[in-house]
């Protein structure tokens, strides 16, 4: 009996809406090409723990609208575990895999590039609500996170207007402000603070002046959105450090409270702060993310079938393409300042009050 060809799929790093749609897209695309599909549980950790399952039609049916990932995820890197790379290659051979699809953000895909250089045949799919992966216009999960943040800002506006308050929303964005910029622009926020533009004393004073002038001129409420990684007077604001099995990383959060306190102290206007946190990463993906994820998954299966390893699926304009995975390691994709300036024209920091 001839053994079927096999590919593997794993999801690494933080979860986001659309992962299951991508798993489904890759699995269906592979099955149509005669492959069996093996799902690796908990990211790279599944290789180390020998924890995996067969992804047949029944397992991948009805998951396109589900948040999270049916495979589970982790931030474990085989490069940070003793003999981790060796274990991955051994299990890869035991499972008789011909290729591996890795869904991940900048960190997971950077590790994937290194593993490819070591000889592991794989392709990447970009997924992160931060939208900071280079060489793709959008990553899976971003549009859903933007919609969630926009909905929150819309709801905060009605409360702000009713109570004549300043309402500030802190959204995710450790190193880049894509969510803050897109959601702030969509909701007509009066100020948007992002990591790409540090908030020094002068900028903070101008923000306070802006909302105070709006109030003086009869606009008795303001909406401010701030990304969690925004630097305040030269430093990032973190709550604590989180230990995982492979790394120690800061937990961002709290910059919204500090900015809110500064506004209220300077202006005397009642200011309230809300933090979305992990709400942005969970729940049902919007249609855009489902479609993008499905297209990325299908493209990944095609790349493996054609043995075009070391590549990443990407959206360029309206076209799904393949780009070199190594480009991810060159850094994060930061907010387009032309887009940010469009938003800035509509609020006080550089535009009319």
Secondary structure as the mmCIF struct_conf table of DSSP 4:
data_model
#
loop_
_struct_conf.conf_type_id
_struct_conf.id
_struct_conf.beg_label_comp_id
_struct_conf.beg_label_asym_id
_struct_conf.beg_label_seq_id
_struct_conf.end_label_comp_id
_struct_conf.end_label_asym_id
_struct_conf.end_label_seq_id
HELX_LH_PP_P HELX_LH_PP_P1 UNK A 2 UNK A 4
STRN STRN1 UNK A 5 UNK A 11
BEND BEND1 UNK A 13 UNK A 14
TURN_TY1_P TURN_TY1_P1 UNK A 17 UNK A 18
HELX_RH_AL_P HELX_RH_AL_P1 UNK A 19 UNK A 31
TURN_TY1_P TURN_TY1_P2 UNK A 32 UNK A 34
STRN STRN2 UNK A 35 UNK A 40
TURN_TY1_P TURN_TY1_P3 UNK A 41 UNK A 44
HELX_RH_AL_P HELX_RH_AL_P2 UNK A 45 UNK A 49
TURN_TY1_P TURN_TY1_P4 UNK A 50 UNK A 50
STRN STRN3 UNK A 52 UNK A 54
HELX_RH_AL_P HELX_RH_AL_P3 UNK A 57 UNK A 60
TURN_TY1_P TURN_TY1_P5 UNK A 61 UNK A 62
TURN_TY1_P TURN_TY1_P6 UNK A 64 UNK A 65
BEND BEND2 UNK A 68 UNK A 68
TURN_TY1_P TURN_TY1_P7 UNK A 70 UNK A 71
HELX_RH_3T_P HELX_RH_3T_P1 UNK A 78 UNK A 80
BEND BEND3 UNK A 81 UNK A 81
TURN_TY1_P TURN_TY1_P8 UNK A 82 UNK A 83
HELX_RH_AL_P HELX_RH_AL_P4 UNK A 84 UNK A 94
TURN_TY1_P TURN_TY1_P9 UNK A 95 UNK A 96
BEND BEND4 UNK A 98 UNK A 98
STRN STRN4 UNK A 99 UNK A 104
HELX_RH_AL_P HELX_RH_AL_P5 UNK A 106 UNK A 117
TURN_TY1_P TURN_TY1_P10 UNK A 118 UNK A 119
STRN STRN5 UNK A 122 UNK A 126
STRN STRN6 UNK A 127 UNK A 127
TURN_TY1_P TURN_TY1_P11 UNK A 129 UNK A 130
TURN_TY1_P TURN_TY1_P12 UNK A 134 UNK A 135
BEND BEND5 UNK A 137 UNK A 137
STRN STRN7 UNK A 140 UNK A 140
TURN_TY1_P TURN_TY1_P13 UNK A 141 UNK A 141
HELX_RH_AL_P HELX_RH_AL_P6 UNK A 142 UNK A 163
TURN_TY1_P TURN_TY1_P14 UNK A 164 UNK A 164
STRN STRN8 UNK A 166 UNK A 171
BEND BEND6 UNK A 174 UNK A 175
HELX_RH_AL_P HELX_RH_AL_P7 UNK A 178 UNK A 187
TURN_TY1_P TURN_TY1_P15 UNK A 188 UNK A 188
BEND BEND7 UNK A 190 UNK A 190
STRN STRN9 UNK A 191 UNK A 193
TURN_TY1_P TURN_TY1_P16 UNK A 195 UNK A 196
BEND BEND8 UNK A 197 UNK A 197
STRN STRN10 UNK A 199 UNK A 199
HELX_RH_AL_P HELX_RH_AL_P8 UNK A 201 UNK A 216
TURN_TY1_P TURN_TY1_P17 UNK A 217 UNK A 218
STRN STRN11 UNK A 222 UNK A 227
TURN_TY1_P TURN_TY1_P18 UNK A 228 UNK A 229
STRN STRN12 UNK A 232 UNK A 232
TURN_TY1_P TURN_TY1_P19 UNK A 233 UNK A 234
STRN STRN13 UNK A 235 UNK A 235
STRN STRN14 UNK A 238 UNK A 243
BEND BEND9 UNK A 245 UNK A 246
STRN STRN15 UNK A 248 UNK A 252
HELX_RH_AL_P HELX_RH_AL_P9 UNK A 255 UNK A 267
STRN STRN16 UNK A 271 UNK A 275
HELX_RH_3T_P HELX_RH_3T_P2 UNK A 277 UNK A 281
BEND BEND10 UNK A 282 UNK A 283
HELX_LH_PP_P HELX_LH_PP_P2 UNK A 284 UNK A 286
HELX_RH_AL_P HELX_RH_AL_P10 UNK A 287 UNK A 305
TURN_TY1_P TURN_TY1_P20 UNK A 306 UNK A 307
BEND BEND11 UNK A 310 UNK A 310
STRN STRN17 UNK A 311 UNK A 316
TURN_TY1_P TURN_TY1_P21 UNK A 317 UNK A 318
STRN STRN18 UNK A 319 UNK A 324
HELX_RH_3T_P HELX_RH_3T_P3 UNK A 325 UNK A 330
HELX_RH_AL_P HELX_RH_AL_P11 UNK A 337 UNK A 344
TURN_TY1_P TURN_TY1_P22 UNK A 345 UNK A 346
BEND BEND12 UNK A 347 UNK A 347
TURN_TY1_P TURN_TY1_P23 UNK A 348 UNK A 350
BEND BEND13 UNK A 351 UNK A 351
#
